[in-house]
């Protein structure tokens, strides 16, 4: 079970987190393929927000994440997005 950072408070925050983790997973997969193929020029790692970096560090436990683990993180975050409660306020006047 993934513990979301405390300052993820809206669906937009969660969506941004999911997008960043997906971007990182894509980069990580490509970088792994580059290393296996013997390419010496590394690609530039995507810039991650402090929230995403903290989440990935907490999940990894100090060891390198595997692509399957990143997929599980994304699936869990998407499940949170589907099941999290949302409050909508409608004001009578602007």
KABEL-V266668 format. One record per residue. RES is the residue in one letter. BURIAL is b if it has 16 or more other C-alpha atoms within 10 Angstrom, else e. Layout:
RES|BURIAL  RES|BURIAL
This chain:
X|e  X|e  X|e  X|e  X|e  X|e  X|e  X|e  X|e  X|e  X|e  X|e  X|e  X|b  X|e  X|e  X|b  X|b  X|e  X|b  X|b  X|b  X|e  X|b  X|b  X|e  X|b  X|b  X|e  X|e  X|b  X|e  X|e  X|e  X|e  X|e  X|e  X|e  X|e  X|e  X|e  X|e  X|e  X|e  X|e  X|e  X|e  X|e  X|e  X|e  X|b  X|b  X|b  X|e  X|b  X|b  X|e  X|e  X|b  X|e  X|e  X|e  X|e  X|e  X|e  X|e  X|e  X|e  X|e  X|b  X|e  X|e  X|b  X|b  X|e  X|e  X|b  X|e  X|e  X|e  X|b  X|e  X|e  X|e  X|e  X|e  X|e  X|e  X|e  X|e  X|e  X|e  X|e  X|e
